[in-house]
Amino acid sequence: MDIDNKVIIELSGSKTFDRIMLREPILIGQRISRFHIEVETSNGEWEQVASGTTIGYKRILRVEPVTTSKIKLVIEASNHLPAIAHIGVFRASALELGW
């Protein structure tokens, strides 16, 4: 199957985050079996910040704090045509970090 295996998200300006949340539309089944996340650096290059296997209903990835305006989800392997329901980026709260 020949598919475009990436999604590029343009944020509304530069954002700093250390959590990435991914969700598949689970009603049609879990499809993605391997993926990675890249962010665009200040010099325009793409840098990988996270990777994983399945996503399922919800997958939250912890990453080192990063500031970017573009995020790329690259799907490396899937059982069927891949589908994503939601992509979100967040910053951990001070309570979670123990401050």
C-alpha positions as CSV (number, residue, x, y, z in Angstrom):
1,M,0.0,0.0,0.0
2,D,1.5,3.3,-1.1
3,I,0.5,6.0,1.5
4,D,1.9,9.3,2.7
5,N,3.3,8.2,6.1
6,K,3.7,11.6,7.8
7,V,1.7,14.4,9.2
8,I,3.2,17.8,9.8
9,I,1.4,20.1,12.3
10,E,2.1,23.8,12.3
11,L,1.5,25.3,15.7
12,S,0.3,28.9,16.2
13,G,3.8,30.2,16.9
14,S,6.6,28.6,18.8
15,K,5.5,26.5,21.8
16,T,7.6,24.9,24.5
17,F,6.4,21.4,25.7
18,D,7.6,18.2,27.3
19,R,4.6,15.9,26.6
20,I,3.1,14.7,23.4
21,M,-0.3,13.0,23.3
22,L,-1.4,10.8,20.4
23,R,-4.8,9.1,20.0
24,E,-6.1,6.7,17.4
25,P,-9.8,6.5,16.5
26,I,-10.2,3.2,18.4
27,L,-13.6,2.4,17.0
28,I,-12.0,1.5,13.7
29,G,-9.2,-0.5,15.5
30,Q,-5.6,0.0,16.5
31,R,-3.7,0.3,13.3
32,I,-0.3,2.0,14.0
33,S,2.5,-0.4,15.1
34,R,5.6,1.9,14.9
35,F,6.1,5.6,14.7
36,H,8.4,8.5,15.7
37,I,8.0,12.2,16.3
38,E,10.2,15.0,15.0
39,V,10.3,18.7,15.6
40,E,11.7,21.4,13.4
41,T,14.7,23.1,14.9
42,S,15.6,26.8,14.7
43,N,17.8,26.2,11.7
44,G,15.0,24.4,9.8
45,E,16.3,20.8,10.3
46,W,14.1,18.0,11.7
47,E,15.2,16.3,14.9
48,Q,13.6,13.1,16.3
49,V,12.4,13.6,19.9
50,A,10.4,10.5,20.5
51,S,9.4,7.1,19.1
52,G,7.1,4.2,20.0
53,T,5.2,1.2,18.9
54,T,1.4,1.1,19.4
55,I,-0.7,4.2,20.1
56,G,-4.2,2.9,20.7
57,Y,-6.8,4.9,22.6
58,K,-4.2,7.3,24.1
59,R,-0.4,7.5,24.2
60,I,1.5,10.2,26.2
61,L,5.1,10.5,25.4
62,R,7.5,12.3,27.8
63,V,10.2,14.3,26.0
64,E,12.9,16.7,27.0
65,P,11.6,20.2,26.9
66,V,11.6,21.5,23.3
67,T,10.5,24.7,21.6
68,T,9.2,24.6,18.1
69,S,6.5,25.7,15.7
70,K,6.3,22.4,13.7
71,I,5.8,18.8,14.7
72,K,6.0,15.8,12.4
73,L,4.4,12.4,13.1
74,V,6.1,9.7,11.0
75,I,4.3,6.4,10.8
76,E,6.8,3.7,10.2
77,A,4.5,0.7,10.2
78,S,0.8,0.0,10.4
79,N,-1.6,-2.9,10.1
80,H,-4.1,-1.0,7.9
81,L,-4.4,2.5,6.5
82,P,-3.3,4.5,9.6
83,A,-5.6,7.0,11.3
84,I,-5.0,9.6,14.0
85,A,-7.8,11.1,16.0
86,H,-5.8,13.7,18.0
87,I,-2.3,15.1,18.5
88,G,-1.6,17.4,21.4
89,V,1.4,18.9,23.1
90,F,1.6,19.9,26.7
91,R,3.9,21.2,29.4
92,A,4.1,19.2,32.7
93,S,2.7,20.9,35.7
94,A,5.0,21.9,38.6
95,L,3.1,19.3,40.7
96,E,4.0,16.5,38.4
97,L,7.6,17.6,38.3
98,G,7.7,17.9,42.1
99,W,8.5,21.6,42.4
